[in-house]
């Protein structure tokens, strides 16, 4: 995955919070956000 794709996933998680309360927290609890941020870090 390139950086643009990872950022799109993060943006999608933030947008999901708009429609479903607690969605962003679930992304954090599941480890998805951390995995995506680690991927961004490895790309740089």
C-alpha positions as CSV (number, residue, x, y, z in Angstrom):
1,X,0.0,0.0,0.0
2,X,1.3,3.4,-0.8
3,X,0.9,6.5,1.4
4,X,-2.2,7.8,-0.4
5,X,-4.0,4.5,0.2
6,X,-3.2,4.5,3.9
7,X,-4.4,8.1,4.3
8,X,-7.6,7.1,2.5
9,X,-8.2,4.3,5.0
10,X,-7.6,6.7,7.9
11,X,-9.9,9.3,6.4
12,X,-12.5,6.6,5.9
13,X,-12.3,5.6,9.6
14,X,-12.8,9.3,10.6
15,X,-15.8,9.6,8.2
16,X,-17.3,6.4,9.6
17,X,-17.5,8.1,13.0
18,X,-19.9,10.6,11.5
19,X,-22.4,7.9,10.7
20,X,-21.8,5.5,13.6
21,X,-20.8,6.7,17.1
22,X,-17.9,4.8,18.4
23,X,-16.6,3.6,15.0
24,X,-13.3,5.5,15.4
25,X,-12.8,4.1,18.8
26,X,-13.3,0.6,17.4
27,X,-10.7,1.2,14.8
28,X,-8.2,2.2,17.6
29,X,-9.2,-0.8,19.8
30,X,-8.8,-3.3,16.9
31,X,-5.3,-2.0,16.1
32,X,-6.1,-0.9,12.6
33,X,-5.1,2.8,13.1
34,X,-1.8,1.7,14.7
35,X,-1.0,-0.6,11.8
36,X,-1.8,2.1,9.3
37,X,0.4,4.6,11.1
38,X,3.2,2.1,11.3
39,X,2.9,1.5,7.5
40,X,3.1,5.3,6.9
41,X,6.2,5.5,9.1
42,X,7.8,2.7,7.1
43,X,7.1,4.4,3.8
44,X,8.8,7.6,4.8
